[in-house]
C-alpha cells in the first residue's frame, strides 16, 4: 500500500473515510483483496498464490528470507 493518485487504469473504491486504488490488471490476478486495519497497521490478504522459494515463507515471518 502506498499513497497514489488515481489513473485511468485503476478501480477506485471508497470505503469509510478511505479511498483505495487498485490497478485493474492487478485486480484480475489478486481478486479478492481484503484490507483490514489492525492495531499495528494494515493487513492485506488476496487471492494471489505466492510460491515459496528455497524455504522462504514470506516477509514478516520469523524465518523470512526477504532482503
C-alpha angles and dihedrals in degrees: 000000000000140000111271144157120247118263132192088254094059134094108220119214121186108199119169109313093337133088115206122198118199124180108243094228092048090048090058089056099039103037122166101045121180125190117195125184109227130185089259097043136282127341116203123195128176146167091262115123111217116201116223111231120203092347095309108153095188142274116308096030122117089248095045117160094186115125 
